[in-house]
Amino acid sequence: MTTSGFVGGIVGGTPRLDARFAACKAEGRAAFVSFIIAGDPDPQTSLEITLGLAKAGADVIELGMPFTDPMADGPSIQAAGLRALAAGASMKATLELVRKFRDEDTDTPIILMGYYNPIHHYGVDKFLIDAKAAGVDGMIVVDLPPEEDNELCLPALKAGLSFIRLATPTTDDKRLPAVLANTSGFVYYVSITGITGAAAPKADAVEQAVARIKRHTDLPVAVGFGIRTPEQAKDIASIADGAVVGSALIAVLEENLDDENRAKPELVGKVIALAESLAQGVRSAHGKQ
């Protein structure tokens, strides 16, 4: 077995993120990982949702970094990113959201997820300094393969931030060691091929994939893409270390906007209500440990 998260004397992972997965494991359950786009539909509502997710039972919160060309995302997440950008979202605003979140919540891990372009535009060195200062715990950058680790992954590890890598149904045993080599925090297993929110994952196939990944690493394995209901979250939580839900939460957000993409009064409450039911689904799972 390969223990990932260590390269060239650099130990990956952050105390907050590692502690949260360790706590979930000690409780004999998987983690509920939620995803929303930072700044959607506006900065204040996005902050209220993020704080609410933590209170609703999200163990880890992924914040999408708004980008104009999110190639791996389905229509729901693409639309969320465009709404956020129209409302003034930027990397600076995303980090400010994390800072404000940290004023009220110092325990829940925050992961930034998205594409390299906004980070490159911001400046890698400045981004890593500012992200660490804001209270970010790690990142998932979907379009930087292991061959480009010098671009961001290794500098992130040196800065004390986790770099979480994606594994997919097409990541075979020959490719896995390269994918896992500098990964830290957890491994994100994409349960379906294609874009986010496109289909539901098949539990049997996911179970086999998680077992295969775990033969290569001691890191937790969280599963995402296609989980929309508490029942699906429960199924995945019974076979993985984490269940990731994004498109379903964003769909509820979208359903509670007015014709000008402004939040209706009930928006935050409805998103949080779904998050609570998803968290309960994850916590009701048995058989993972």
GIMO-V738628 format. One record per helix or strand. SS is the DSSP state (H for helix, E for strand). FROM is the first residue (numbers start at 1). TO is the last residue. If there is no record, write none. Layout:
BEGIN
ss,from,to
SS,FROM,TO
SS,FROM,TO
END
This chain:
BEGIN
ss,from,to
E,6,7
E,10,11
H,15,26
E,31,37
H,43,56
E,60,64
H,75,86
H,91,104
E,109,114
H,116,122
H,124,134
E,138,141
H,146,148
H,153,158
E,162,163
E,166,168
H,173,180
E,186,190
H,203,214
E,220,224
H,230,237
E,242,245
H,247,255
E,257,257
E,263,263
H,267,283
END
